[in-house]
Amino acid sequence: MRSAPVLLLWAPVLLLSAPAAAAAVAGSHVRRELQPGAATPPPIDLVVTWIREPTEHEWPKLAARCPDAEPSRTRDSGEILASILLAQKNLPWLRTIWVLTNGEQPCFSSNGTWTDFNKNKRAPRIRSVNHEAIWPPGSRSALPTYNSMAIEANMHRIEGLAEHFIYANDDMFFLEPLEPKDVYDEQDDYATPHVLMAPRGNTSTNLDLRTGGQEFVIAHNAAVAASRAGRVVDAEALFTSARALYPHPWERQPGQLLLNHMPYILRKSFVLEAQNMWPKVFSAHSSMPCRGETTYSPVFSYNWYNVVHKNAKPSPQVYGRVNSLAIGAARNYGFLGAHDDGYNVPCAEAAGDAGLVEEWFGHLNEAQPMVLCLEDDFAQDCPIGDRASAYATEVAVYRKFFLKVTPERRKYLDLSTEQCRTCADGVKEC
């Protein structure tokens, strides 16, 4: 009988004491020096995805094309500006920040040229790329796409993208300074990506207990405990629990390992290796304009591939200091009042979420995460384009946080309307 495959995850026990998050964001963190004899970090890029939020008049057309479309996946609460400003500040060693869009651009980006942001020659350069530029020619009829998984299957095709790159949604934030060795293993000359992960708590996961989430959390945390003790972890147990969560017709191919929904540390060559193992699986994504048409996430598969085939390990510096918020998931875990229909909570009932979100932001001062994911899975039946509803109350809490961590957003936005400032020449930039 063939023994179950095993992998060794390693991560030291870290104390969570650190400078206050606000002070770190303000730039008080002392940059760590490159040690004598250490390898020189390679060029590293960041890819951030963004689409403009549809108006209430545009939504019916989108919903007609993708009946399973979820408003939360196209909502814009102002995340992208905070995400980019924090990346420029706390990852200054990045070469390029690529903003991957459907052709439309944030109003403060100078029509995608990012002129004002690129004036600082010491900061990473920002460039916009359209989906069409990375899409396989035979599948472009599927554009415009509203399927983030299809985008993830093609983002490595960006012309000029560095071999080493980080992928992040627009609601993922680097709250404290990181170094290249925090995301790639310095011990092997930055060849292997690290994994951003933390022990799972009931409020930091978006797994539904009724579809195997409980078993996965138990298996995941057992693996983390074993990792910290230096014991061998049974990869098969992790896969079995994950398999219950991510059923798809390709059986074990590709594997799914959801560590934490955080920025994904990748290499183009590793992405290609993973896709070459299951070419039909990944190529199918490009012809699927709607997220509901596919049942697995490429980036989860990339993580799985890196851990199982490349011996990727948790980032020693970031381990245990990542956090996320998912209101729908929090209900399923009892953090909020459970609802009979799980995620599909009526908008009116979700009105109380804003206060809990504000309380959660308050806890960040204690947890001091270095990396944060703000998962907007607010009640799906809140009216599209309605900014006077319960959703607007929650967005106001988000924006209060964005202003705290990126006060320079005042330069680009009229904070009373969250619209871009109009300069004397009429151009929406300052």
C-alpha positions in Angstrom: 0.0 0.0 0.0 1.4 3.4 -1.0 1.8 5.7 2.0 0.1 9.0 2.1 2.1 11.9 0.9 3.5 14.2 3.6 4.9 17.6 3.6 6.7 19.6 6.3 5.4 23.0 7.0 7.7 25.1 9.1 7.0 28.3 11.0 8.5 29.7 14.2 6.4 30.8 17.1 6.2 34.6 16.9 5.3 37.0 19.6 2.7 39.4 18.5 4.3 42.5 20.1 5.0 45.2 17.6 4.8 49.0 17.1 1.3 50.2 17.0 -0.3 49.7 13.5 -0.9 53.4 13.0 2.7 54.3 13.8 4.0 51.6 11.4 1.7 52.8 8.7 3.0 56.3 9.3 6.5 55.1 8.5 8.2 54.7 11.8 9.3 51.1 11.0 13.0 50.8 10.5 13.9 49.1 7.3 15.8 45.9 7.8 19.3 45.9 6.3 20.4 43.3 3.8 22.8 41.0 5.6 26.4 40.6 4.3 26.6 37.7 1.9 22.8 37.6 1.5 21.4 37.1 -2.0 20.2 40.1 -3.9 16.4 40.1 -4.2 15.1 39.6 -7.8 12.7 42.1 -9.3 9.3 41.6 -7.8 6.0 43.0 -9.1 2.5 43.3 -7.6 -0.7 42.6 -9.6 -3.9 44.1 -8.3 -7.3 43.5 -9.9 -10.1 46.1 -10.1 -13.3 46.7 -12.0 -15.6 49.7 -11.8 -18.8 49.1 -9.8 -21.8 48.9 -12.2 -24.5 51.5 -11.8 -28.1 50.5 -10.9 -28.9 51.0 -14.6 -26.0 48.8 -15.7 -26.6 46.0 -13.2 -29.6 44.4 -15.0 -27.5 43.8 -18.1 -24.7 42.2 -16.1 -27.2 40.1 -14.2 -28.8 38.9 -17.4 -25.4 37.7 -18.7 -24.4 36.2 -15.3 -27.6 35.2 -13.4 -25.4 34.1 -10.4 -23.5 37.4 -10.2 -23.0 38.6 -6.7 -23.2 42.4 -6.1 -20.5 42.2 -3.4 -17.9 41.1 -6.1 -18.4 44.3 -8.1 -18.9 46.8 -5.3 -16.4 49.6 -4.9 -16.0 50.9 -1.3 -12.9 52.8 -2.1 -10.5 50.0 -1.5 -8.3 50.3 -4.5 -6.8 53.7 -3.6 -5.9 52.5 -0.1 -4.5 49.3 -1.4 -2.2 51.1 -3.9 -1.0 53.8 -1.5 -0.2 51.2 1.2 1.7 49.0 -1.3 3.8 52.0 -2.5 4.6 53.0 1.1 5.2 49.6 2.7 6.6 47.6 -0.3 8.9 50.3 -1.8 11.2 47.7 -3.3 8.5 46.5 -5.7 9.4 47.2 -9.3 6.0 47.6 -10.8 2.4 47.6 -9.6 0.1 46.3 -12.3 -3.6 47.3 -12.1 -5.5 44.8 -14.1 -8.9 46.2 -15.3 -11.6 45.6 -17.9 -10.5 48.7 -19.7 -12.0 51.3 -17.4 -9.8 53.1 -15.0 -10.1 54.5 -11.4 -10.9 58.3 -11.7 -7.7 59.2 -9.9 -5.4 57.2 -12.3 -5.2 59.9 -15.0 -6.9 57.6 -17.5 -4.7 54.7 -16.5 -1.4 56.6 -16.8 -1.1 57.1 -13.0 0.8 60.3 -13.7 0.6 61.7 -10.2 1.5 58.4 -8.5 4.5 57.9 -10.8 6.1 61.3 -10.1 7.9 59.7 -7.1 10.8 57.9 -8.9 11.7 56.1 -5.7 8.3 54.4 -5.4 7.1 51.4 -7.5 5.8 52.4 -10.9 2.1 51.8 -11.5 0.7 50.6 -14.9 -2.7 49.6 -16.0 -3.4 46.6 -18.2 -6.6 45.6 -19.8 -8.0 42.1 -19.7 -8.0 41.9 -23.5 -4.2 42.2 -23.5 -3.8 39.0 -21.4 -6.7 37.0 -22.9 -6.1 34.0 -25.2 -7.2 35.2 -28.7 -9.5 32.2 -29.1 -11.5 33.1 -26.0 -11.9 36.9 -26.3 -15.6 36.5 -27.1 -16.0 35.8 -23.3 -14.9 39.5 -22.6 -15.9 41.5 -20.7 -15.5 39.0 -17.9 -16.9 39.2 -14.4 -15.1 36.0 -13.4 -12.2 36.7 -11.1 -11.1 33.1 -11.5 -10.7 33.5 -15.2 -8.6 36.6 -14.6 -6.4 34.6 -12.2 -5.9 31.9 -14.8 -4.5 34.5 -17.2 -2.8 37.2 -15.2 0.7 35.7 -15.6 0.4 36.7 -19.3 0.9 40.4 -18.6 3.7 41.5 -21.0 6.7 42.5 -18.9 5.5 41.0 -15.7 8.4 40.0 -13.4 9.1 36.3 -12.8 8.4 36.9 -9.1 5.1 38.6 -8.5 2.5 39.0 -5.8 -1.2 38.8 -6.6 -3.7 40.7 -4.5 -7.4 41.7 -4.7 -8.1 45.4 -4.4 -9.3 44.8 -0.8 -6.0 43.4 0.4 -3.7 45.8 2.3 -0.1 45.8 3.4 -0.4 47.6 6.7 3.2 47.4 7.8 6.6 47.4 5.9 7.7 44.1 4.5 10.9 43.1 2.8 11.5 40.7 -0.1 12.6 38.0 2.3 9.2 38.1 3.9 7.6 36.9 0.7 10.3 34.7 -0.9 12.7 32.4 0.9 16.0 34.2 1.3 17.7 30.9 2.3 17.4 29.5 -1.3 18.2 32.8 -3.1 14.5 33.8 -3.2 13.6 30.9 -5.4 10.6 29.6 -3.4 7.6 31.7 -2.5 6.5 32.0 1.1 2.8 31.5 2.0 0.9 34.1 4.0 -1.1 32.2 6.5 -2.2 32.1 10.1 -4.1 29.6 12.4 -7.7 29.8 11.5 -10.2 31.4 13.9 -14.0 31.3 13.5 -14.1 34.9 12.2 -11.2 34.8 9.8 -12.5 32.3 7.2 -15.2 32.3 4.5 -15.9 28.5 4.8 -19.4 27.3 5.3 -19.6 24.8 8.2 -22.4 23.0 6.4 -20.3 22.1 3.4 -17.2 20.7 5.1 -15.8 23.9 6.5 -15.6 22.6 10.1 -13.5 19.6 9.0 -11.2 21.8 7.0 -10.7 24.2 9.9 -9.8 21.3 12.2 -7.4 19.8 9.7 -5.9 23.1 8.9 -5.3 24.1 12.5 -3.9 20.6 13.3 -1.4 21.2 10.5 -0.5 24.6 11.8 0.1 23.1 15.3 2.3 20.4 13.9 4.2 22.9 11.8 5.0 25.0 14.8 6.2 21.9 16.7 8.4 20.9 13.8 6.4 17.7 13.1 5.6 16.2 9.7 2.1 17.1 8.5 -0.1 14.7 6.5 -0.8 16.4 3.3 -3.5 13.8 2.5 -5.6 14.9 5.5 -5.5 18.5 4.4 -6.4 17.5 0.8 -9.3 15.3 2.0 -10.9 18.1 4.0 -10.3 20.6 1.3 -11.8 18.2 -1.3 -15.1 18.3 0.6 -15.2 22.1 0.2 -14.2 22.3 -3.5 -15.9 19.5 -5.4 -15.2 19.7 -9.1 -15.3 17.2 -12.0 -11.5 16.9 -12.2 -11.3 14.8 -9.0 -7.8 15.5 -7.6 -6.7 17.8 -10.4 -5.8 20.5 -9.6 -5.5 20.2 -5.8 -7.1 22.8 -3.7 -5.5 24.2 -0.6 -7.0 27.3 0.9 -4.5 28.5 3.5 -5.7 32.0 4.0 -7.4 34.4 1.5 -4.4 36.8 1.5 -2.0 38.1 -1.2 -0.6 35.2 -3.1 3.2 34.9 -3.5 3.8 33.5 -7.0 6.3 32.8 -9.7 5.4 32.8 -13.4 7.3 29.6 -14.1 5.5 27.8 -11.2 2.1 29.0 -12.4 3.0 27.6 -15.9 4.1 24.3 -14.3 0.8 24.0 -12.4 -1.2 24.8 -15.5 0.8 22.4 -17.7 -0.2 19.6 -15.3 -3.9 20.2 -16.0 -4.1 22.3 -19.2 -7.7 21.6 -20.0 -8.8 22.7 -16.5 -7.1 26.1 -16.7 -7.8 26.8 -20.3 -11.5 26.3 -19.7 -11.6 29.4 -17.4 -10.9 31.8 -20.2 -14.2 31.0 -22.0 -16.3 31.5 -18.7 -17.3 35.1 -18.3 -19.3 34.3 -15.1 -17.8 33.2 -11.8 -20.7 30.8 -11.2 -19.6 28.7 -14.2 -16.4 27.4 -12.5 -16.0 25.6 -9.2 -12.5 26.1 -8.1 -10.0 28.9 -7.8 -6.7 29.0 -9.7 -4.8 30.8 -6.9 -5.8 28.2 -4.4 -4.3 25.7 -6.8 -1.2 27.7 -7.2 -0.8 27.7 -3.4 -1.4 24.0 -3.3 1.2 23.4 -6.0 3.8 25.6 -4.2 3.3 23.9 -0.9 3.2 20.3 -2.2 5.6 20.5 -5.1 8.0 23.4 -4.2 8.0 22.9 -0.4 6.7 26.5 0.2 6.7 27.5 3.8 4.8 30.1 5.9 6.5 33.5 6.0 8.4 33.6 9.3 7.9 37.4 9.6 4.2 37.5 8.6 3.1 34.2 10.1 0.2 34.7 12.5 -0.2 38.4 11.6 -2.7 38.2 8.8 -6.4 38.9 9.3 -9.6 39.1 7.3 -13.2 40.0 7.7 -16.1 38.3 6.1 -19.5 39.2 7.5 -21.4 36.3 5.7 -18.9 33.8 7.0 -19.0 35.3 10.5 -22.7 34.5 10.7 -22.1 30.9 9.8 -19.6 30.7 12.7 -21.8 32.4 15.2 -19.8 35.6 15.4 -23.0 37.3 14.3 -26.5 35.9 14.7 -26.9 32.8 12.5 -29.5 33.0 9.8 -31.5 30.0 8.4 -30.2 30.8 4.9 -26.5 31.3 5.7 -25.1 34.0 3.5 -28.4 35.1 2.0 -29.3 37.4 4.9 -31.9 40.0 4.1 -30.5 43.5 3.6 -32.7 44.9 6.5 -31.3 42.2 8.9 -27.7 43.0 7.9 -28.1 46.6 9.0 -26.5 45.8 12.3 -23.3 44.6 10.7 -21.8 48.1 10.5 -21.5 48.4 14.2 -19.8 45.0 14.4 -17.5 45.9 11.6 -16.5 49.0 13.5 -15.9 46.9 16.6 -13.8 44.5 14.5 -11.6 47.4 13.2 -11.1 48.4 16.8 -9.6 45.0 17.5 -7.0 45.6 14.9 -5.2 47.8 17.3 -4.7 44.7 19.5 -4.1 42.1 16.7 -1.8 44.4 14.7 -1.9 42.5 11.5 0.8 43.1 8.9 -1.5 42.1 6.1 -5.3 42.5 6.0 -8.0 41.3 3.7 -11.4 43.1 3.8 -13.9 40.7 2.3 -17.0 42.6 1.3 -19.7 39.9 1.3 -22.5 42.2 2.6 -26.1 41.1 2.1 -26.6 40.3 -1.5 -30.1 41.8 -1.8 -29.1 45.3 -0.8 -30.2 47.5 -3.8 -27.5 48.1 -6.4 -26.5 51.8 -6.4 -28.4 52.5 -3.2 -26.1 54.6 -1.0 -28.7 55.4 1.7 -29.2 51.8 2.9 -27.6 49.6 5.5 -24.7 49.0 3.0 -23.9 52.7 3.0 -23.6 52.6 6.8 -21.0 49.8 6.5 -19.1 51.6 3.7 -18.8 54.6 5.9 -17.0 52.5 8.5 -14.7 51.1 5.8 -13.8 54.6 4.5 -13.1 55.8 8.0 -10.5 53.0 8.3 -9.1 53.8 4.8 -8.6 57.5 5.9 -6.8 56.4 9.1 -4.3 54.2 7.3 -3.9 56.4 4.2 -4.6 60.0 5.1 -3.0 61.1 1.8 -6.2 59.9 0.1 -7.5 63.4 0.7 -5.3 64.5 -2.1 -7.3 62.5 -4.6 -10.8 62.4 -3.2 -13.4 64.8 -2.0 -14.1 63.0 1.2 -17.7 64.3 1.5 -18.6 62.5 -1.7 -15.7 60.0 -2.2 -15.5 61.3 -5.7 -12.3 62.4 -7.4 -11.3 66.0 -7.0 -11.7 68.1 -10.2 -8.7 70.4 -10.7 -8.7 73.8 -12.4 -8.2 72.3 -15.8 -11.2 70.1 -15.3 -9.1 66.9 -15.2 -10.0 64.5 -12.4 -6.6 64.4 -10.8 -4.7 66.8 -8.5 
